[in-house]
Amino acid sequence: MNRQRNKGRVTLATFAAVCAVAALPGQAHAADGPAAYTFDPAAEAVRGTETNADAAELKPGAVYRSSIEQGQKLYYRLELDDTTDVYVSAVVVPKAGGKVAYGDGITISIRDLDDNRCSSEDAAFESAEFPRPITAYAHRTVEKDSGICAAGGTYNVLIERESKATSSPGAWELELRSESEPALDAGESLPTEAPENWPSASPVPPSGRQERAGGSSFYDATGLESGEWGDSIVPGQTRFYRVPVDWGQQIFATAVLSNSNKSTEYLGNALVMALDNPARGHVDNATLSYSGASSSVALDPLPPVAYENRHAAATDVSAMRFAGWYYLSVTLSPDVAEHYGNDPLGLTLKVKVVNESQESPYRGDAGVFGVTDDDRDMARSGESAPEAVESATMTVVAAAGIGVGSVLVLGLGVWTLLARRRAAPGAVPPGAGGSPYGGPPQAW
């Protein structure tokens, strides 16, 4: 009976693992039309409130899904200690096919209960006036010799939306995430001033274009390493990629849009490439003009990843403050369809990460603020986060399968041995005073 129960448990475990794999969402990699933004399936639904007294808590390490109407100011809540630095990001997802105007966007801020602002950041559409996911973050960092936002207790996260009268009035969806930054190593003595100069010459990425389709969100962003990566994109679509950038490393990125023979109409903001950091904080973006000929656009040279970058006044430098997955997103304006049709255009990303990795300044596991060998493997193979989970699950399934096979082989061996013993000359028949399996009584 014990053997049968154990065998059943192994079989059920294998079945559960297979079901888990089947339940994993796939990547939206088809280029036959703009895919909807894929929200993290682990996101918990939460409602923002117009008064902070009723605000729902955002817990570190968790992801949430919410929404905000035109002109709304919504509160959420944090419970913080007096030592941990915390980041809260908001990914803004307007409805596809709607309208946005220059200056439309959100402001996210973290405030104490006296309404002192710890930090704030805007996410706006600016000159590229078409709907796409944009992101911003705010942080509570405990500064030495500063009493502002240093105490433990309750803090408010305030998200404010601004939209012009000509913009679509519908709600914007939000993906909210809270992350705690690890504590510094006790022996670390880090600079307190941001760098002023860094290499600005864009290095040439490895030659040889390889095909790699982007994802539809931060959740299913496709892994990339240094190289030239081919994809395609249709009007209104946003492609997401992620690149591991370790301490001391510097990332360069260029997007190239292929030519089209359908028109020569000039479009001033045909494509936007954006870079966001591991906490979903916006780093930089660049826009590309298009008139039917092959065109390219590159991000401005950014400093190597360093802890002291946080002391910079420039937000693009300040955002390069920790290691981890950096996210590249590329959006093709829906206006392209009017003159160039809805067929996919060729998209090439040239990515180069330079410099050797340096030691992490953190004590213990860095979590999302670090780069592991597994991360580098995922970038090399092109895996997204859900694909990596699926691969790990299949490994468990394979191991469980081997276990089931071993049990079955062992069972067959025992059955064969017993059958031979029954057939052996002089064997005691079943029920004749011995073991029911034949032979003398056995002590099991």
N, C-alpha and C positions, 0 to 999 in steps of 0.2 A: 504493500500500500504506500509506503514512504517513497519508493522508487517511482510509482505512478504519479504521486502528487508533485514530486520534483520535476518530472518530465513535463507535466502539465504547466508548471510555472515557467519553464524555459520556453515552451511553445507559446504561451500567452505573452511573454516578454517580447519574443520575436514578432508576434502579430501586432503588438502595441507599437513597436518601433517602426514596422512597415506602415502602419496607419499614420504615425507621426510624419513620416516622409511624404505620404500622400496628401497630408493636410497642409504642407508647406506651400505658400503662394509662389508662383513662378514669376520670373522677371518679365516686365512688359517691354520686350525688345523688338517687337514688330515695327517696321518703318512704314506701314501702310496708312498711318493716320496718327494724329496726336493722341497719345495714351493719357488717361487720367493719372493724376499724382497718386502714387501708391503710398498710403499712410502706413506707418508701422503697425502691424496687427496687434502688437502688445500695448498699443496706446489705450489708455483709460479715458472714457468720456468724462469731461468736466465742464461745468458751466461757470463762466465768469459772472461776477456780480457787480452792480453799480455802487454798492456800499461795501467798504472793507470789513465791516463787522460780520458779514455773511460769507466771506470769501472761502473758497475751497483750498485745501493745502496741496502744494506741489512738493513731492518728496524727492530728495536727491537720488539720482540713478534711475528715475522713472520717466516715462513719456506719456503725454496726454494729448487728447484731441478736443478742440473747442471751436468756437466761431465768434465773429464780431460783426456787428451791423454798422452801417454808415453812421459816423458821428458818435459812436459809443465809446465809453471809457470803462473798462472792465478791470476788476480786482481779482487777484489770486493771493494766496498766503504762503509764506515760508516760515518754518521754525528752525532757527539757527543757533549754534553755539557761539562762543566768543573767540574761536580760533580758526575755523574752516572758511576758506574762500569758496564761494558758490556762484555758479553761472546759470542763468535761465535764458533760454533762447525761444524765439517764436518764428516758425516758418509760416509765411503768409501765402495762402493758396486761393486766389480769386477764381471764380468760375470761368472756365474756358468759353471763348466766344463773346465775353463781355467787353466793356470799355473801361480803361483807366486813363487818367490824365497826368501831366507833369505835376509832381509834388504829392500825388496820392500815395498813401502808405500808412505805416504805424510808427509809434514811438513806444518803446518798452523801457521801463525803469523799475529799479528796486528802491524802496523807501522805508525808513523806519516809522514808528508809530507817531512821531512828531512831524511826519511828512518831509523829513530831510532826505534828499536824493542821494543815494549811494553811487549810482551811475545810471546812464541812460544811453540809448542808441536809436537811431532812426533807420527804417527800411523804406525806401521810396522808389518809384518807377522812373523818375527823372525823364531824360530825353527819349528813352525807348518806351513809348507809351503803348504797351500791349501787355495783357495779362500773362503772368508767369510766376512761379514760386520765388519769393524773395525772403531774406532772413535777417534777423538782428538779434543781439543778445545784450543783457545787462548783467552786472556782477556785483556781489558784495565781497570786497576784499578787505581783510583786516590789515590796515596800515600801521606800521610802528609809530608810536608817539602821536597817533590820531584818535580822537574820541568819536569821530563821526562813523556811524554804522559799525562800531567795533563790539558793542555789547551783544550778549546772547539774548534770544527772545524771538518775538514775532516780527516779521517784516512783510511788507506788501509788495506784490508785483503788479504794476499798473500798465495796461496796454491801451493805447489811445489810437483810434483810427481817424484819418482825415481823407475825405474824398470830395472832388469837385462836383458841382451840380450836374455837369455833363457826363459824369461817370456812371457806370451801372450801379444801381442802388442795392443790389443783393448782398447777402452776407458773405464774408470771406472766411474760409476755413482756416484753422490754426492748428499747427502741430507744436506743442510746447514740450520742452525738455529741461530738466534740472540736473546739473552735474556738480559734484564736489571735487575740488582740486586736492590732490594728495598733499600731505604735509612734507615740508622740506627735510632733507637729511640734516640731522643735528650738527654735523660737521661742515655743512656747506656755508661758504661766505661768498655771496653773489654780488655782482655790481649793482649799484642803485641808479645808474644812469643808462639810458638807451643808447645804442650805437648811432653814430652820425654818418658813417660811410660803410659801404659794402660793395662787393663786385657787382657791376651792372651789365657786363657783356654777356649776352645770352649765348650759352654754349650750344654746339650742334648736337642734337640727339642722335642716338644710334640709327644708322640707315636701315632701310628695309621696312616698308609699310606692312603692318599686320592688321587684319580685320578684328575688331572688337566692339560689339554693340553696347551702347550705354543703357543704363537703367532709367526708371521714370521718377525716382525720388532719392532722397538721402538713404532711405532704408535699403533699396536694392541697387545702389550705385555700383557700377562695374569697376573692379580693381585694375589699376594701371601702374606700370613702372616706367622708367625712362625708355623712350622709344617713339616711334611714329605709328599712330593708331588710326585705322580707317573705320568709318561708320557712315551712316546716311541719316538725313533729318528732313522732316516735312514741315511746311509752314504751320506755326502754332505749337510745335513740339519742343519739349525740353528734355535733353539728354543729361544724365548724371553719371559721373565717374568719381573715383576716389584714389588718392595716391598717398602711400605712407611717407611721411617726412619726419625724420628723426632729429634729435637735438644736434645743432650745428649744421644741419643741412639746409640747402637753399633750393627752392623750386622755381622753374621757368616753364611757361606754357604758352603755346601759340595755337590758334584755331584757324583752319583754312577751309573756305567754302569753294566748292568746285564751280566751274563755269556752267552757263546755260545758254542754249541757242534760241530760246523762246522770246527773248526781249533784251533791250538795252536800257530799260527804265531805271533811273537812279533812285535808290532808296537809302536814305541817310542813316537809318538805324535798323538794318536788316537782321543783324545777329548780335546777341549779347553773350559774352563769356564771363562767368563769375567764379570767384574762389572764396570758399568759406572754411573756417578752421574746425578742429575736432569738436568744439563746443557749439557748432553751428553759428558761430559769430562771423559776420561778413568781413572779408579781408579787402577784396578789390574786384573791379569789373572793367571790361573793355567792350566797346561796341564797334561793329564793322559796317561800313557802307558797301553797297552792292549795285552793280549795273550790268550784270550778266557775265562779266569776266571773273576769273579766279581771283579771290581776295583773301587777305589774311589779317589777323589782329593778334597782338600779344599783350599779356599782362605786363604792367610796369615791373622792373626788377625789384624784388622784395628782399628784405634782410634774411640771413640764416635764422633758423628757429633758435631762440634764446629766451631764458626766463626774464632777463632784464629788458626785453622789448616792451614789456608792460608799462614801463616808465615813460614811453614816448607819447608826445602829444598827438602825433599823426595816427589815425585809427588803423590805417593799413599796416603800419609798423607794430603798433600795440597788439594787433590781432595775431601776430606771429610769435606768440608768447609760450606756446607749448607744442610738444611733439604729438604725433598721432596721425590719423587719417585726415588729409585735407581734401575737400570736395570741389571738383570742377563741374560746373553746369553750363550747358550751351543751349540757348533758345533761338529758334528761327522765327522771325516776326510773321504773324498770320497775314500781313499785308503782302508778303512775297507771293502768295497764291494768286492775287489779282493780276499780276503781270507775268508770273513765271509758272503758274499752274500748281497743282497739288502733288505732283510727282516728287519723290525724294531727291534731294541734292546731296552730292558727295560731301562728307565732312571728314577732315583730317585733324587730329590733335597731335601736336609735337610737344612731348613732355620730357624734361630733363631735371633730374635731382642730382645735385653735386655735393661734394665733401663727404668725408668719413663721419660716421655716427659718433657722437660724444656721449659721455655718461649722463644719466638722468639725475637731476638735482633732488628728486623725491626719495622719501624713505619708503621702501617696500614696493608693492605693486602699484604701477602708475595708472592702471585702468585704461580709459580711452585717451589718456594723455601720455601715451608712450607707443613705441613701435616694437613688435615682437618678431621673431623668426616666422611665426605663423602668418603674421600680417604680410611680410615680404613674400612668402609663398603664395598667398592669395593674390597679391599684386602681379606676381609672375604668371599665375595661371589665369588671371582675369576673373576670379570668383568675387561675387557679391556676398554680403553678409548672410542672406538666406541660403545661397548656394553652399557656403561654407558649413552652415548648420546641417544642410541636407547631406553633404559629404561625410560629416562626422557621424550623422545618424546611420548612414549606410554602412559605415565601418562597424558600428555597434551591431547592426543587423547581421553583417557578415560574421562577426565574432559569435553572435548568438546562434547563427546557422551552423557554425562549426560545432558549437556546444550541443545542439540538437542532433547533429550527425553523429557525434561521439556517443551520445546516449543510445541512439538507434543501433549503431554498430555493436556497442557493448551488449545490448539486449539480444541482438541476433546471435552473438557469440555464445551467450548463456543458453539460449534456446537450442542451438545446435549441439552444445555439449550435453545438455539434458537428454535430447533426443537420442544421441549416441549411447548414453548410459542406459536408457530404456531398452535399446536394442542389443546391448551387450549380453553374452551368454551368462546365465546365473543371476541375472538381475532380478530383484524382488518385484513382483507385479504390484501395481498401485493397489493400496488398501490391504496389503498382505502383511500388516504388522510393522512396516517400515515407513520411510518417507513417502508421501504421495507422489514424489518424482522418481521413485525407485531407489534401490540400494538401501544401505543401513540408515537408521534415523540420523538426521543432521541437526546440529546446533547452529541456527542462523543468527 
